[in-house]
Amino acid sequence: MYQHRTISVGDIRTHYLEAGLGPHLVLLHGGEYGASAEVTWRANIGPLARNFHVVAPDMLGFGDTDKIYSFSDPAGFRIRHIQRFLEAVGIFQAFLVGSSTGGGTILRAAVMDPPPFQIHKMATICGNAGIFKTDSQALMEFYTPTIENMRRLMELLFHDQKWLSEAYVRERYERSLVPGAWEALSAARLRRPGYESRSNMEEFVKKLSALRIPLLIVSCEHDRLNQKDWDVRLQKIIPGSEIHHFMRSAHEPQIEEVEEFNRVLTEFLLGDMPR
């Protein structure tokens, strides 16, 4: 249903999945331990490839992409890598869809001046760049690799208990053990002694209010990682944005409610395009 490909972006080995023909659709996975393009999107790429040229990269530190982290500019470094990756594969305008951290990454890229890439439409799945996170986020961030800890992490991601099967928990656990993966993700929580956080959240929210790129906000009824009404509050910040609320998912509706997700996303992205 999709091809595994690897490309050098500068000197960074970058792995990605590719399928289909049509308008470019870029899928960015979540930021939890054990995440990758394939883990996040394997049930979606085939159906979406009927209408789109789908590209799903492993972001820095994840999957089979090099394990690199920038302490001076974590989000900016990740976005510039995505920018250079898209240029390398010949994509200069695309639909962008991100799950969780991937969605927050898209929002951050969309407000940059100049923009790193041209976004025709975008969707964020339970991702808001940390504006509306809950205390449960800490359980995601302080992960020590064991099967039981991976199970606890996945309990936050999924509503249906079938996604906590021994085989699926072990798959994600083993992906979290890829050399350098735990270190690259854990680097984000390191702080020097005496460090005081200087939040630029207000400036980010101000920039979001000026966004004019069509946005679909995807939220879930059983999401414990975001505040209950985060979708409505984000919609008030970003004029013209739309909401779709999934009733049987926790944090990853593209996995738990795959058929409805694929349909909703396709209808949003192609809504004003000739078929």
Secondary structure, DSSP 4 states (H G I P E B T S, - for coil): --EEEEEEETTEEEEEEEE--SSEEEEE---STT--HHHHHTTTHHHHTTTSEEEEEPPTTSTTS-----SS-HHHHHHHHHHHHHHHTT-SEEEEEEETHHHHHHHHHHT-SS-SSEEEEEEEES--TTTTB-TTHHHHHS--S-HHHHHHHHHHH-SSGGGG-HHHHHHHHHHTTSTTHHHHHHGGG---TT------HHHHHHHHTT--S-EEEEEETT-SSB-TTHHHHHHHHSTT-EEEEESS-SS-HHHHTHHHHHHHHHHHHTTTS--
